[in-house]
Amino acid sequence: MPRYLTVGAAQMGPIQRSHSRREVVERLIAHLREARRMGCELVVFPELTLTTFFPRWWMTDEAEIDSFFEREMPGNETAPLFTEAKRLELGFCLGYAELAQEDGRTRRFNTSILVERDGRIVGKYRKVHLPGHAEHEPQRPFQHLEKRYFEPGNLGFPVFRAFGGIMGMCICNDRRWPETYRVMGLQGVEMVMLGYNTPLHNPPAPDHDEHSGFHNQLSMQAGAYQNGTWVIGVAKGGTEERVPSLADSQIVAPSGKVVARAAGDGDELIVYRCDLDAGKSYTATTFNFARHRRPEAYRLIVERKGAEPPP
Ligand code: CDV
């Protein structure tokens, strides 16, 4: 019996600072309804879906910073999303800024959750690779202060049995790192869901700008193929607060082929019926890890952080 899962990648257009959570949730619900009409069982939303991408601003007022975070999930403003998804019997993956009370202190994470069709939160991931900087860099045209507003995720890269398969999550910059996919690959992942906010201009390396779309696709295709997994990449694209961001949401098959792709840079749903067994012909042959991997030759991967060329 093939295991099919029909997935919707719910790309979002820009969310300006003046947009309320309520307005955003209405847009997410519109995505859910269209997804239902198109036969989806699972809808994937982007990174930090509920607000504008606030790390672009230097802020020192704690209350202002906290206004972008969720203290509970679902909370008052997100409850209608959970209610409508449950009514439609749709699962979803949602990225948001999480304010947690843990270890006797306030902690802030860039988080994604996986919600089953009955409304249960069945998986949580906290972003590991935080790009950008922690101090104010006024020479930049816009900031990227993820290292200031979040701490690195403390949950590793867990996978979850849900939706009839083995599901994993990562967030934006994580998609550029092969370790992200391989750690999940080693747990048998069959579908990786990820959202991103990727400015088209990279102030520290403007020579990369022309390759934004290529690097996005290259990373996700490599991760999919090398681990025999589906990758669902979902953007918050378009020009948000005067910062143009990459759209190009896509669904990548375990072959590494892009099988569905967004056409524009606004709210747009792309749908694909994914065979969760499609990765097997890769994980049973070329990427049969148990047969071919040589962990004894890879020790540096975990023992060394930065590159150290020979003397
Ligand atoms: N939100 C991100 O993680 N964005 C980074 C940008 C800063 C390069 C990304 O890897 O797309």
Boltz pocket constraint, residues with backbone or C-beta under 6 A from the ligand:
constraints:
  - pocket:
      binder: B
      contacts: [[A, 47], [A, 129], [A, 131], [A, 132], [A, 144], [A, 171], [A, 172], [A, 173], [A, 174], [A, 176], [A, 196], [A, 197], [A, 198], [A, 199], [A, 202]]
      max_distance: 6.0
